[in-house]
Amino acid sequence: MGRFVYGPCSFVGTFLLGLAVVAAAFYLITVPPVDRYVLGSDCVEARDAAGTVELADEWAVYEALIKEEGLNESHILIEDDSWSFGSSMDEPIIPEASPTTNRNYREKNRREYSLSCLFASKGASFITKEEIQRLPGSWNAFRLSHPLTFGMLLLSRVGFNSDRTESIVSFYFSCGSLCGHSATWKFTKMDGKWHKTGSGRFGIYD
């Protein structure tokens, strides 16, 4: 019968394997699984860049918008990709809002962001472009697959002033082939709550 000899090479291999196991364990402990496997590095970087406090305010503005629309989060699907316009125009979106708020709104909405990434912990229901494209081309099919859903809400990122007491957000709510509207609203934070205090563009689709 052969005999295993524990030589220098075996020792080095075992040592390196031990380091790898320790590194993997540290990674599993310190990095949340949802970040690693679901959200991806680009998402995590965008979320970290925004900051927890600002994202909390951004979601609070969305909640105020949904309430202002007379909707309920449990009865709508939020489109995963944020509304972007990619425009380099410098004119104010809402003139009565501060220049800082208008500028922050423009900067945030030059590209799309994954809202399900930024607000993964909020428990809202999101739908991706791919999921929408896979639906048969009629609202009847949408109603059959989402019987408790009133419609889909497309949201822009929220622009803030420097102390986050004023905000601008755009949205498009679609509720059928001849049903939907869009608007850009200004919200102001008063007594810790966001209230609609102005509006800009508005469109009705019928």
C-alpha positions as CSV (number, residue, x, y, z in Angstrom):
1,M,0.0,0.0,0.0
2,G,1.3,3.5,-0.9
3,R,2.0,6.0,1.7
4,F,1.1,9.8,1.4
5,V,4.1,12.0,2.1
6,Y,3.2,15.5,3.4
7,G,6.0,17.5,1.7
8,P,6.6,21.3,1.3
9,C,4.5,21.5,-1.8
10,S,1.5,20.0,0.0
11,F,2.0,22.4,2.9
12,V,2.0,25.4,0.6
13,G,-1.1,24.2,-1.3
14,T,-2.9,23.7,2.0
15,F,-1.9,27.1,3.2
16,L,-3.1,28.8,0.0
17,L,-6.4,26.9,0.2
18,G,-6.8,28.0,3.7
19,L,-6.3,31.7,2.7
20,A,-8.9,31.3,-0.1
21,V,-11.4,29.8,2.3
22,V,-10.9,32.7,4.8
23,A,-11.2,35.3,2.0
24,A,-14.4,33.7,0.7
25,A,-15.9,33.6,4.2
26,F,-15.0,37.2,4.8
27,Y,-16.6,38.2,1.5
28,L,-19.8,36.2,2.3
29,I,-20.1,37.9,5.7
30,T,-19.4,41.5,4.6
31,V,-21.2,41.7,1.2
32,P,-25.0,41.2,1.2
33,P,-26.0,38.4,-1.3
34,V,-28.6,40.6,-3.0
35,D,-25.8,43.0,-4.0
36,R,-23.5,40.3,-5.3
37,Y,-25.8,38.1,-7.2
38,V,-28.8,40.2,-8.2
39,L,-27.9,43.8,-8.4
40,G,-24.5,43.8,-9.9
41,S,-21.5,46.1,-9.4
42,D,-22.9,49.0,-11.5
43,C,-26.1,49.0,-9.4
44,V,-24.2,48.9,-6.1
45,E,-21.9,51.8,-7.2
46,A,-24.9,53.9,-8.3
47,R,-26.7,53.2,-5.0
48,D,-23.6,54.0,-3.0
49,A,-23.0,57.2,-4.9
50,A,-26.6,58.4,-4.1
51,G,-26.3,57.6,-0.4
52,T,-28.8,56.1,1.9
53,V,-30.3,59.3,3.2
54,E,-30.9,60.9,-0.2
55,L,-32.4,57.6,-1.5
56,A,-34.8,57.6,1.5
57,D,-35.9,61.1,0.5
58,E,-36.2,60.1,-3.1
59,W,-38.5,57.2,-2.2
60,A,-40.5,59.5,0.0
61,V,-41.1,61.8,-2.9
62,Y,-42.3,58.8,-5.0
63,E,-44.7,57.9,-2.2
64,A,-46.1,61.4,-2.1
65,L,-46.5,61.3,-5.9
66,I,-48.3,58.0,-5.8
67,K,-50.6,59.3,-3.1
68,E,-51.2,62.5,-5.0
69,E,-52.3,60.4,-8.0
70,G,-54.8,58.5,-5.8
71,L,-52.9,55.3,-6.3
72,N,-51.6,52.6,-4.0
73,E,-48.2,50.9,-4.3
74,S,-49.7,47.5,-4.1
75,H,-51.9,48.1,-7.2
76,I,-49.3,49.4,-9.6
77,L,-46.2,48.2,-11.3
78,I,-43.2,50.6,-11.4
79,E,-41.1,50.4,-14.5
80,D,-37.6,49.3,-13.6
81,D,-35.7,51.7,-15.8
82,S,-36.1,55.3,-14.8
83,W,-37.3,57.9,-17.3
84,S,-34.4,59.6,-19.0
85,F,-34.3,62.3,-21.6
86,G,-30.6,62.7,-22.3
87,S,-31.1,66.4,-23.1
88,S,-28.3,68.9,-22.7
89,M,-30.8,71.8,-22.6
90,D,-30.3,74.2,-19.7
91,E,-33.7,75.8,-19.4
92,P,-35.6,75.2,-16.1
93,I,-37.9,72.3,-16.0
94,I,-40.1,74.1,-13.5
95,P,-39.1,77.8,-13.4
96,E,-40.4,78.4,-9.9
97,A,-38.1,75.8,-8.5
98,S,-34.6,76.7,-7.5
99,P,-31.7,76.6,-10.1
100,T,-30.1,73.9,-7.9
101,T,-33.1,71.7,-8.0
102,N,-33.5,72.1,-11.8
103,R,-29.9,71.3,-12.3
104,N,-29.8,68.2,-10.1
105,Y,-33.0,66.9,-11.9
106,R,-31.3,67.4,-15.3
107,E,-28.1,65.7,-14.2
108,K,-29.8,62.7,-12.7
109,N,-32.0,62.1,-15.7
110,R,-29.4,62.1,-18.5
111,R,-29.3,58.3,-18.2
112,E,-31.5,55.5,-17.1
113,Y,-31.1,53.9,-13.6
114,S,-32.5,50.6,-12.3
115,L,-35.1,51.7,-9.7
116,S,-35.4,48.1,-8.4
117,C,-31.7,48.3,-7.7
118,L,-31.7,51.7,-6.0
119,F,-34.9,50.8,-3.9
120,A,-34.5,47.1,-3.5
121,S,-35.5,47.2,0.1
122,K,-38.8,49.1,-0.4
123,G,-40.9,46.1,-1.3
124,A,-42.5,47.7,-4.4
125,S,-43.3,45.7,-7.5
126,F,-41.2,46.5,-10.5
127,I,-41.5,45.4,-14.2
128,T,-38.6,45.4,-16.6
129,K,-38.6,46.3,-20.3
130,E,-38.0,42.7,-21.2
131,E,-41.1,41.6,-19.2
132,I,-43.2,44.3,-20.9
133,Q,-42.0,43.2,-24.3
134,R,-42.8,39.5,-23.6
135,L,-46.5,40.5,-22.9
136,P,-48.9,40.0,-25.8
137,G,-49.6,43.4,-27.4
138,S,-52.8,44.3,-25.7
139,W,-53.9,45.6,-22.3
140,N,-56.3,42.7,-22.0
141,A,-53.3,40.4,-21.9
142,F,-51.8,42.6,-19.2
143,R,-55.0,42.5,-17.1
144,L,-55.0,38.7,-17.3
145,S,-51.4,38.4,-16.2
146,H,-51.7,41.2,-13.6
147,P,-55.4,41.2,-12.5
148,L,-54.9,43.3,-9.4
149,T,-52.8,46.0,-11.1
150,F,-54.3,49.3,-12.2
151,G,-51.4,50.2,-14.5
152,M,-47.7,50.9,-14.9
153,L,-45.9,53.9,-13.5
154,L,-42.7,55.3,-15.2
155,L,-40.7,57.5,-12.9
156,S,-37.8,59.9,-13.4
157,R,-35.1,60.2,-10.8
158,V,-35.8,63.0,-8.3
159,G,-33.9,66.2,-8.4
160,F,-33.2,68.0,-5.1
161,N,-32.0,71.3,-3.9
162,S,-28.9,71.3,-1.6
163,D,-30.7,70.6,1.7
164,R,-33.3,68.4,0.1
165,T,-36.4,70.5,1.0
166,E,-37.5,70.9,-2.6
167,S,-37.7,68.4,-5.4
168,I,-38.7,67.8,-9.0
169,V,-39.9,64.5,-10.4
170,S,-41.5,63.4,-13.7
171,F,-43.8,60.5,-14.3
172,Y,-46.0,58.7,-16.8
173,F,-48.9,56.6,-15.7
174,S,-50.3,54.2,-18.3
175,C,-53.6,52.4,-17.6
176,G,-54.8,51.2,-21.0
177,S,-54.4,51.7,-24.7
178,L,-56.4,55.0,-24.5
179,C,-55.6,55.7,-20.9
180,G,-52.7,57.5,-19.4
181,H,-51.1,60.9,-18.6
182,S,-47.7,62.4,-17.7
183,A,-46.5,65.3,-15.7
184,T,-43.6,67.0,-14.0
185,W,-44.3,68.1,-10.4
186,K,-42.5,70.1,-7.7
187,F,-42.7,68.9,-4.1
188,T,-41.7,70.8,-1.0
189,K,-40.8,69.2,2.3
190,M,-42.9,70.7,5.1
191,D,-43.0,69.4,8.7
192,G,-41.1,66.3,7.5
193,K,-43.5,65.4,4.7
194,W,-43.5,66.0,1.0
195,H,-46.3,68.1,-0.5
196,K,-47.0,69.0,-4.2
197,T,-46.4,72.7,-4.6
198,G,-46.0,73.2,-8.3
199,S,-46.2,71.6,-11.7
200,G,-44.7,71.9,-15.2
201,R,-45.4,69.7,-18.2
202,F,-48.6,67.8,-18.4
203,G,-50.1,65.5,-21.0
204,I,-53.2,63.3,-21.3
205,Y,-53.3,60.3,-23.6
206,D,-56.8,59.2,-24.8
